[in-house]
């Protein structure tokens, strides 16, 4: 009779590597200075917005006699009613026409120019065009007001909406080309080569391959240019004269009198002017942020 002896194995102790070990409370240590700075910055941003909103609901006669940061006991919508009755709809339509009429052509031209620059980089002419677009970023709008004014006069477009649309297109193209070109460079070259092997033309490749893959960049430059043109003040001030050609930022001057300013009415107009911008930013916030960061992360 044979007996089998089984050895009992003792459980081994698991030894953890020695080193600096942080406990869980220390790992979750809160950044109090950063949080305090964030709350302070929130107050800096929120207080002017709060003041603008509550002041737009105050009566003009009681504005100077009350505390600026205390809401009115009897808020009124008379300021908004006065703004709407002061041709606000006409100014709103002018802003929409100028913004849409400048953004759509600028984005289309910039997209095609960026595609040509990326795909034909070996051509000397396209390299020179890219350098010309980059030089446009270094020229501020204020430095070209007088030449633009003289050109508009020569074209007999003064005091018209095309006088605002054409310069806005020109100033929107350089940055749009830069952003779109960086996105198109991130598209793998093999995709373009496969499209060419399949017999696709450059025009087909442009709209069926490059356009869908660079959609975040197209939305980014569209939103950015729309916000810039919508808030534009200098060009409407210099290139228009008639009241029915004013845009919303320029129309705020309507509530400025000779001996005083109707502050509640001006702030009511500011609120109504800002609402379309907030709506546009709310819908395109993710695309705007992703486009501004992903296009330059190489």
Residue, then its C-alpha position, 0 to 999 in steps of 0.5 A: x500500500x502506497x501513500x502519497x504525501x501532499x505538501x501544503x503550500x503556504x500562501x506567499x505574501x505579495x510584496x509591493x514595490x517600495x517607493x513613494x506611495x500616495x494615499x487616496x486623500x492625498x491623490x485627490x487633493x483639491x486645488x484650492x487656489x485654482x478653484x478660487x481663481x475660477x470662481x473669481x473669473x466667473x464673477x468677473x464675467x457674470x457681473x457685467x452680464x447680470x448688470x446688463x440684463x437687470x438694467x435693460x428692465x429698468x425705467x430710464x427715469x429710475x436708472x440713475x436713482x437706484x443701485x446699479x446692481x439691485x434689480x428693479x422692483x417693477x421691471x418693465x419691457x418698455x425698453x425692448x418695445x422701443x428698440x423693436x419699434x425703432x427699425x430693429x427688424x430692418x437692422x437685423x435683416x441687414x446684419x443677416x444679409x451681410x453676414x451670410x453674404x460674406x461667410x458663404x463665399x469666403x468659406x467656399x473660396x477659402x476651401x478651394x484655395x486651401x485644397x489647391x495649396x495642399x495638393x499642388x504645393x510643388x507649384x511655385x505659383x501656389x506657394x506664392x499664393x499661400x504666402x500672400x494669404x499669410x501676409x493678409x493675417x498681418x494686416x489689420x483692418x484699421x490700416x486698410x480703411x482708407x484704401x477700402x473706402x476709396x475702392x468702394x467709392x470708385x466702384x460706386x458701391x458706397x452706402x450699400x450692403x455690397x460695400x460691407x460684404x466685399x471687404x468682409x469676404x477679403x478679410x475672412x479669407x486669410x485665416x480661413x485658408x490657414x485653418x482649412x489647409x492644416x486640416x486638409x494636410x491631415x488627410x492621408x495621402x493614400x486616400x487621394x491616391x485611391x480616388x485618383x486610381x478610381x478615375x475621380x477628378x480633382x473636383x470630385x475628390x474635393x467635394x466627395x473626399x476632402x469636404x466630408x473629412x474637413x467638415x469640423x474645420x469648415x464649421x469652425x471657420x464659418x462660425x468664427x467668421x460669422x461672429x466676427x462679421x456680425x459684431x463688425x462696427x468699423x466697416x458699417x460706420x465708414x462705408x454706410x450713411x443711410x439709416x436703412x443700411x445700418x447693421x445692429x452694432x451700428x444701430x446702437x448709436x440710435x439710442x444716443x442723444x445729443x445731451x444724454x444716453x438712454x442706457x436701459x434702451x442701449x442695453x436692451x438693444x445689446x441683449x437683442x443683438x447678442x441673442x443670435x450670437x449666443x444661439x449660434x455659439x450654443x449650437x456650434x460650440x463643440x465644432x468651434x473648439x474642436x476645429x480650433x484645436x485639432x487643426x493645429x495638433x500635428 
